[in-house]
Amino acid sequence: NAGYMVAGAARGRGLGRTMCLHSQQEAVNLGFKAMQFNLVVATNPAVKLWQALAFETIGVLPKAFDHPEQGLVDALIMYKWLAA
């Protein structure tokens, strides 16, 4: 399981991508076969990044997150097989 946060002022600089790529390599080095995000808010712009890094949505939790501006929104479970 993994999760990342980037300060608002630092967004758009590739930090999320760098952290995720680093964690994937460390996970492989440690013998892990897969990585999973247990709760990704569906309205989070990072969903596109995770998809670009080959994470797949394997589940949807309907209305699982109470967004302060958008109300109840879905959450995603995203997964990536790491082993070759």
N, C-alpha and C positions, 0 to 999 in steps of 0.2 A: 504494500500500500504506500502511496506517496501523496504529497501535497506541497504546494509552493505558494508563496505570497510575495508580491513585488510592490513596493511603495508606489503610490500614485505618481510621484514625481519622477520615478525611474522607469515607468512603463514605456513600452515601445522601443526599448534599447536592446532587445534580445536576451534579457536576463532569464526570463522564464524558459526559453528554448535552451539556453546554456545550462541551467540547473537541471532540466529534465534529461538532456543528453548525458550530462555528467552522472546523474543518478542511475541511468540505464546502464552505463558502462560499469559503474561500481557494483550494481546488482549482478551483472554478468560475472564480474571478477569474483564475487562472493558466492557464486553458484546458483543464484536465483534464475528461474526459468521464465518468469513473467512479472509484469508490473500492473497494478490496478489502482485506479482512483475510485474510491467508494462513494463519493458524493461530489459531483461537479454540477453546480447550478447551471441549468440549461441556457440561461441568458448571459452567462459569463463569456466574454469575448475569447477567453483562452480555449474554449471548445474547439475553435478553428485551428489553433496551434496544436492541440493534442491530436486532432484528426490528421494534420499535416505530418505529425511524427508517428503516424500509423496506429494510433490508439483507436479501437472500435468501441462503439456504444453497445454494451451487452445487456443493458437493463435500463428501465426508466422507472423512477419513483414519482408517480403523479402527485403534483402539488405538495412536494416534500419540503420546500423552502419558502419561507414567508419573506419575500423581498420587500425592503422598505418602500420602494417606489412602485413596483409592479404587482405587488400582492403575491398570492400563492403561485409559484412556478415549479416546473418539474426539476428533478435532479437526475443526473445520469450516472451510471456505473460504466466506467471506461477501462478497457483492458488491452494489453499488448503482450504477445508472446515474444520473449527475448532470445530464447535458445535457437541456435541455427539448426 
